[in-house]
Amino acid sequence: MPHRSLRFRSKAARLTHRLGTWGPLIGGFMALSLVFVCGLIGYMKVEGWSFFDSLYQVVITLSTVGFQEVYPLSRNGRILTMVLIVSGVGSFAYLVGSFTQVLVEGRLQKYFGRRRMQKIIDGLSDHVIICGYGRIGSIVAREILAENVAAVIVESNPEVIRLLDEQGIPYVSGDATADEVLLAAGLERARTLVAALTQEAANVYVTLTARQLNPAIRIVARADAQSHTQRLQRAGADQVLVPHMYGGVRMAQSVLRPTVTSFLELAGRSGAIDLQMEELQVTASSEIAGCNLIESKIRPRFNLIIIAIKKAAGEMIFNPQPQEVLEAGDTMILVGKNEGLDGLRAIL
């Protein structure tokens, strides 16, 4: 039932976004249709005409072609005709004005572009949602996209949205604290959400909303101070980071341990040297599940170094011994070349 409810809310979210563009046009069509139906019923009741005669009278009246009436009109029939003409012309003028506004403002082109973008987002799964594309969010998005991991940006700033549109980065325009916006970004199919909004209160609200809508999603949130991390954790964040504190610690490590810091930077991103630090999970169907490190032959076969193993229960084992058994659900932290990592990834 929760999954069915979530799918329904996701469809409702996409419908809400579409109505934002077509709202005036839909309103114009509904008004004109209402006038048409009321006129049809009015002639049938007031004049006692048949359905076809009433339909013909409504058409020639609203189209203002000036044809002769089907039958002579009574006083009440003339009043109905006058009201019908005024209402019909007004509704038609509103409809034309709304359509002209859509064309002049380029909203029609934006709508079709938005539909294409939404189709791309609807086809994503196991992706990352990044709320906020500011100084922190843009760096997060750049690093994630550089690893060929699918990401969707949630942003409300028109200038940033235009930039994302030019770069072809999937995005949803709107307030990240709104349920329909997060659902439109594919929250029910995403694996991770990054709350990187400027205001910490907004990050708390996004975290609460995301955790409620998708209890299984991993949430990484940004805090302004170390003392505020607990409130984000209580809201449901799996990990809370303070950007300026992290930057200060990184600078201090560059002073105290420059070689170690350089190595971590080299292993943490793709560079000129083919070296990567990666975490890979052992699946139940893997050929190395249930084998110890010697039996797995990871070192001689793939030329990879296992720095640590995070057991499925959460225990972290550093510098594991050769007799350590790899079990389904364990996460290995490795260092090596991309070729070896790709080879090991293929058998997990």
Salt bridges, closest charged atoms under 4 A:
GLU105 OE1 - ARG107 NH1 3.70
ASP122 OD1 - ARG14 NH1 3.62
GLU143 OE2 - ARG142 NH2 3.50
GLU143 OE2 - ARG269 NH2 3.35
ASP179 OD2 - ARG9 NH2 2.63
GLU188 OE2 - ARG189 NH1 2.91
GLU200 OE2 - HIS228 ND1 3.08
GLU200 OE2 - ARG231 NH1 3.64
ASP238 OD2 - ARG211 NH2 2.87
GLU265 OE2 - ARG250 NH2 3.71
GLU278 OE2 - ARG345 NH2 3.49
GLU287 OE2 - ARG301 NH1 2.86
GLU324 OE2 - LYS311 NZ 3.79
GLU327 OE1 - LYS311 NZ 3.73
ASP330 OD2 - LYS311 NZ 2.72
ASP342 OD1 - ARG345 NH1 2.67
